[in-house]
Amino acid sequence: MGKGATSIFEADATSLYLSLNHLPGWGFREGQPGIEHGHYLHRTLHEIESEFENHRKEFKAGGGETFLKAQMAAVSKERHLNNIVSFGTTSLQSSFDGMRRRAHLQIAAMMTMLDSINEGRKQEDFARCFSQEPCYTDLDKEFLRKHGIQPVDDPEGWALIGQDSVFCEWAVADFVVKKVSEGPWPAVIISVRAEAIRKEKDLEQEPEPHEEMLPNGQTLTVFPVKMLTSAEAQHILDMVDSCEHHVFPLGLEDMTNPQSIFKGYVFNWRRMCKG
């Protein structure tokens, strides 16, 4: 932190990014235009690499590497996977420590899966990994490419998903799994929302408006927007119910306090293509 700085924003934040948060199902805040903002931190590629290596060790210590290697070995015996397609990791330069940490851990998960898929394959038969995230900076993209992950812009990611894909929903958004369920059902679905929908008993329950306290002390009313119809939710259920379900290990669920990085995430994979 620089001399005289009293917060991370004074010391590190260099630029503001804006993104729409009034996506289907995300709701909106009364009196706000549906835009949220965050800050990017000063980072060099070396600093991102160093931070990533620390979180990669954490991912391994939490059981993530062992878990995903075992799952990918099982899938690879029955399916010839072509690619990994990821949505919503956020930026590795995010000023929010928890979000940045989550991004590092999710990228560690993708790299583990990619290495596992390609183990024993000839280079010309290697699977590829793609990541779609609107908040990526040029430095994020440089880091990802260096580690074998190709960043793509919307809507490129959707077109890459096929029946032999690994689909990663990191954004915790209903519209992401809804869109995937409308196309070819991927071989592997890593998702928290699909699992939540699978466990919901009453798909017709309407969310209630509620009050939200902002950092400046102002109270605003949030009006949630219902994301899924019963038919849409059922289609997602059909997609994941045809899979085997494996919950991410508890060691990973306990890695972040109070909010877990991988809590609720399930590794779903299908033995036979449906849909």
Protein Blocks (a to p, Z undefined) as FASTA:
>chain_A
ZZhiabfklmmmmbdcdddfkbghkapaehiahiacdddddddfklmmmmmmmmmmmmmm
nommmmmmmmmmmmmmmpccfbdcdehkapakbfblklmmmmmmmmmmmmmmmmmmmgop
afklpccdddddfkbcfklmmmmmmnopacdddfklmmmpcfkbccddfkopaklmmmmm
mmccdfbdcdfklmmmmmpmblmbccdddddddfkopacddddddfbdfklmmmmmmmmm
mpccddddfklmmmpcfbdfkgoiacdddfbdgZZ
